Amino acid sequence: MSRFHQRLNEDLQDPEFAEAFNDMSVDIALLQVLEEARKALNVSEKELAERMGVQRPTVTRLFNAAHPNPTLDTIADILRALGLQAEIKISPATRGMRLFPLRPRLFVAKRNCL
């Protein structure tokens, strides 16, 4: 095992570090999948940027940042620009944990019109 992985395993013993690392690795994994999809669809970064209505450096930075932190809106924009859709599955993190019924609710703020 490399020194890096030894140190990482030690650091992952700290719950706060482990949570932050897992959160970050999810972002990175999602962006890697989107980058692979972009390449498989033969869409250049320039073309993706045009489809998203942003500058090319924005797309390049998103896929190459050391610490990416895309918003759900950005992920949705990328998916839409690539003609893809995604599903989010929510399930218990531990075995035996019951998942309570989830019912999505839409809250619409009303504007006061004069």
WOLINMO-V730474 format. One record per backbone hydrogen bond with DSSP energy under -0.5 kcal/mol. CO is the residue of the C=O (numbers start at 1). NH is the residue of the N-H. E is the energy in kcal/mol with one decimal. If there is no record, write none. Layout:
CO_NH_E ; CO_NH_E
//
This chain:
2_6_-2.3 ; 3_7_-2.9 ; 4_8_-2.8 ; 5_9_-2.5 ; 6_10_-1.9 ; 7_11_-2.9 ; 8_12_-2.4 ; 10_13_-1.4 ; 11_14_-1.7 ; 13_15_-0.7 ; 14_18_-2.9 ; 15_19_-2.3 ; 16_20_-2.0 ; 17_21_-3.0 ; 18_22_-2.6 ; 19_23_-2.3 ; 20_24_-2.3 ; 21_25_-2.8 ; 22_26_-1.6 ; 23_27_-1.5 ; 24_28_-2.4 ; 25_29_-2.6 ; 26_30_-2.5 ; 27_31_-2.4 ; 28_32_-2.3 ; 29_33_-2.1 ; 30_34_-2.3 ; 31_35_-2.5 ; 32_36_-2.5 ; 33_37_-2.3 ; 34_38_-2.5 ; 35_39_-2.3 ; 36_40_-2.6 ; 37_41_-2.0 ; 38_43_-2.5 ; 39_42_-1.6 ; 42_44_-0.6 ; 44_48_-2.6 ; 45_49_-2.6 ; 46_50_-2.3 ; 47_51_-2.5 ; 48_52_-2.1 ; 49_53_-1.3 ; 49_54_-2.5 ; 55_58_-1.0 ; 55_59_-1.1 ; 56_60_-2.6 ; 57_61_-2.7 ; 58_62_-1.9 ; 59_63_-2.1 ; 60_64_-1.4 ; 61_65_-1.4 ; 65_68_-0.6 ; 71_75_-2.3 ; 72_76_-2.7 ; 73_77_-2.3 ; 74_78_-2.4 ; 75_79_-2.6 ; 76_80_-2.6 ; 77_81_-2.4 ; 78_82_-1.7 ; 79_83_-0.6 ; 79_84_-3.1 ; 80_83_-1.0 ; 87_89_-0.6 ; 88_90_-0.5 ; 89_91_-0.5 ; 94_97_-1.4 ; 98_100_-0.6 ; 101_103_-0.5 ; 105_107_-0.6 ; 106_108_-0.6 ; 107_109_-0.6 ; 111_113_-0.6
//
